[in-house]
Amino acid sequence: MKKSQLNFHHAGGQITFEEFIEYKRKQFGRQVTDEEHKQIDLEFRLVDTDGSGTIDWWEFLNFQARVKLASRDQVCVLHRPLAVIPMQC
């Protein structure tokens, strides 16, 4: 897959849905399917917490942090022993 980046340095530090779709298309390395477009639309709305129709850097960063923490928590649950032992993941 081709590495892509979002550019928050233009237009007041925000990206539009169209720019987000283009970012995802570059990540996939191809055009997105209708189903993927629906998923990307949902993801965009989840990231756009203030409902402005654009994503700013902090919204994007907070969303990525939540995704990372959620995946880490799932891994910790899978790797915890059955006995009750305090563990830090």
GROMACS elastic network, one bead per residue, 0.5 to 0.9 nm:
[ bonds ]
;  ai    aj funct       b0    kb
    1    26     6  0.80376   500
    1    27     6  0.61993   500
    1    28     6  0.63582   500
    1    29     6  0.58742   500
    2    26     6  0.64246   500
    2    27     6  0.59331   500
    2    28     6  0.75833   500
    2    29     6  0.61472   500
    3    26     6  0.73874   500
    3    27     6  0.62793   500
    4    23     6  0.63972   500
    4    24     6  0.82529   500
    4    26     6  0.60299   500
    4    27     6  0.59652   500
    5    23     6  0.67457   500
    5    26     6  0.88366   500
    5    27     6  0.87767   500
    6    15     6  0.78714   500
    6    19     6  0.79118   500
    6    20     6  0.75683   500
    6    23     6  0.63923   500
    7    10     6  0.68024   500
    7    13     6  0.79341   500
    7    14     6  0.82430   500
    7    15     6  0.74390   500
    7    19     6  0.88084   500
    8    11     6  0.76596   500
    8    12     6  0.76487   500
    8    14     6  0.54288   500
    8    15     6  0.63802   500
    8    55     6  0.88729   500
    8    56     6  0.71163   500
    8    57     6  0.64145   500
    9    12     6  0.70037   500
    9    13     6  0.50578   500
    9    14     6  0.77390   500
   10    13     6  0.54846   500
   10    14     6  0.71406   500
   10    15     6  0.82473   500
   11    14     6  0.60830   500
   11    15     6  0.75985   500
   12    15     6  0.87719   500
   12    56     6  0.85745   500
   13    55     6  0.84982   500
   13    56     6  0.59268   500
   13    57     6  0.66748   500
   14    54     6  0.59285   500
   14    55     6  0.53088   500
   14    57     6  0.67704   500
   15    18     6  0.81098   500
   15    19     6  0.59970   500
   15    20     6  0.68304   500
   15    53     6  0.88053   500
   15    54     6  0.53715   500
   15    55     6  0.52676   500
   15    56     6  0.65185   500
   15    57     6  0.86237   500
   16    19     6  0.51929   500
   16    20     6  0.62652   500
   16    21     6  0.86995   500
   16    53     6  0.67413   500
   16    55     6  0.66124   500
   17    21     6  0.61337   500
   17    22     6  0.86047   500
   17    40     6  0.89919   500
   17    41     6  0.77587   500
   17    44     6  0.69100   500
   17    53     6  0.71998   500
   17    54     6  0.66438   500
   17    55     6  0.81057   500
   18    21     6  0.50965   500
   18    22     6  0.62709   500
   18    23     6  0.86502   500
   19    22     6  0.50375   500
   19    23     6  0.61546   500
   19    24     6  0.87007   500
   20    24     6  0.62898   500
   20    25     6  0.85876   500
   20    40     6  0.81664   500
   20    44     6  0.75126   500
   20    55     6  0.87180   500
   21    24     6  0.51281   500
   21    25     6  0.60723   500
   21    26     6  0.86279   500
   21    32     6  0.82804   500
   21    37     6  0.76879   500
   21    40     6  0.70265   500
   21    41     6  0.83395   500
   21    44     6  0.89868   500
   22    26     6  0.61947   500
   22    27     6  0.85986   500
   22    31     6  0.88858   500
   23    26     6  0.52397   500
   23    27     6  0.63149   500
   23    28     6  0.88119   500
   24    28     6  0.61954   500
   24    29     6  0.84111   500
   24    31     6  0.89463   500
   24    32     6  0.78952   500
   24    40     6  0.78358   500
   25    28     6  0.51304   500
   25    29     6  0.59219   500
   25    30     6  0.56729   500
   25    31     6  0.55639   500
   25    32     6  0.59361   500
   26    30     6  0.67104   500
   26    31     6  0.82627   500
   27    30     6  0.80788   500
   28    31     6  0.75444   500
   28    32     6  0.75537   500
   29    32     6  0.89763   500
   32    35     6  0.79915   500
   32    36     6  0.57231   500
   32    37     6  0.61202   500
   33    36     6  0.50699   500
   33    37     6  0.60620   500
   33    38     6  0.86823   500
   34    38     6  0.63790   500
   34    39     6  0.87983   500
   35    38     6  0.51619   500
   35    39     6  0.64236   500
   35    40     6  0.87086   500
   36    40     6  0.60343   500
   36    41     6  0.84511   500
   37    40     6  0.50375   500
   37    41     6  0.60662   500
   37    42     6  0.86340   500
   38    41     6  0.50466   500
   38    42     6  0.63116   500
   38    43     6  0.86760   500
   39    42     6  0.50914   500
   39    43     6  0.61663   500
   39    44     6  0.85710   500
   40    44     6  0.59944   500
   40    45     6  0.85522   500
   41    44     6  0.50856   500
   41    45     6  0.62771   500
   41    46     6  0.86828   500
   42    45     6  0.51555   500
   42    46     6  0.62324   500
   42    47     6  0.86992   500
   43    46     6  0.50266   500
   43    47     6  0.61917   500
   43    48     6  0.85559   500
   44    47     6  0.51273   500
   44    48     6  0.60120   500
   44    53     6  0.87126   500
   44    54     6  0.85276   500
   44    55     6  0.77536   500
   45    48     6  0.50465   500
   45    49     6  0.71341   500
   45    51     6  0.73135   500
   45    53     6  0.80089   500
   45    55     6  0.89961   500
   46    49     6  0.62445   500
   46    63     6  0.78985   500
   47    50     6  0.87615   500
   47    55     6  0.67544   500
   47    59     6  0.58531   500
   47    60     6  0.60231   500
   47    62     6  0.81209   500
   47    63     6  0.57436   500
   47    64     6  0.87275   500
   48    51     6  0.54416   500
   48    52     6  0.68286   500
   48    53     6  0.67418   500
   48    54     6  0.63592   500
   48    55     6  0.52211   500
   48    56     6  0.78653   500
   48    59     6  0.63429   500
   48    60     6  0.79022   500
   49    52     6  0.79913   500
   49    55     6  0.82251   500
   49    59     6  0.66890   500
   50    53     6  0.82752   500
   50    54     6  0.88175   500
   50    55     6  0.87431   500
   50    59     6  0.85478   500
   51    54     6  0.76319   500
   51    55     6  0.88466   500
   52    55     6  0.77114   500
   55    58     6  0.81718   500
   55    59     6  0.60856   500
   55    60     6  0.64723   500
   56    59     6  0.54048   500
   56    60     6  0.63184   500
   56    61     6  0.86558   500
   57    60     6  0.51502   500
   57    61     6  0.60026   500
   57    62     6  0.85098   500
   58    62     6  0.59053   500
   58    63     6  0.83817   500
   59    62     6  0.52391   500
   59    63     6  0.61382   500
   59    64     6  0.86367   500
   60    63     6  0.51991   500
   60    64     6  0.61879   500
   60    65     6  0.86130   500
   61    64     6  0.51711   500
   61    65     6  0.61418   500
   61    66     6  0.86582   500
   62    65     6  0.50739   500
   62    66     6  0.62016   500
   62    67     6  0.86693   500
   63    66     6  0.51105   500
   63    67     6  0.62262   500
   63    68     6  0.86350   500
   64    67     6  0.50815   500
   64    68     6  0.61508   500
   64    69     6  0.85997   500
   65    68     6  0.50828   500
   65    69     6  0.60906   500
   65    70     6  0.85027   500
   66    69     6  0.51141   500
   66    70     6  0.60073   500
   66    71     6  0.85660   500
   67    70     6  0.51569   500
   67    71     6  0.62155   500
   67    72     6  0.85690   500
   68    71     6  0.52666   500
   68    72     6  0.61180   500
   68    73     6  0.86103   500
   69    73     6  0.60514   500
   69    74     6  0.86410   500
   70    73     6  0.51254   500
   70    74     6  0.63542   500
   70    75     6  0.87868   500
   71    74     6  0.51580   500
   71    75     6  0.63542   500
   71    76     6  0.87216   500
   72    75     6  0.51168   500
   72    76     6  0.62003   500
   72    77     6  0.87148   500
   72    89     6  0.78244   500
   73    76     6  0.50417   500
   73    77     6  0.62650   500
   73    78     6  0.87250   500
   73    89     6  0.79225   500
   74    77     6  0.51763   500
   74    78     6  0.63645   500
   74    79     6  0.88023   500
   75    78     6  0.51233   500
   75    79     6  0.62702   500
   75    80     6  0.87248   500
   75    89     6  0.87012   500
   76    79     6  0.51546   500
   76    80     6  0.60622   500
   76    88     6  0.84796   500
   76    89     6  0.59885   500
   77    80     6  0.54597   500
   77    81     6  0.88329   500
   78    81     6  0.85268   500
   80    83     6  0.83676   500
   80    84     6  0.87999   500
   80    85     6  0.84908   500
   80    87     6  0.77436   500
   81    84     6  0.73583   500
   81    85     6  0.75338   500
   82    85     6  0.84480   500
   84    87     6  0.89400   500
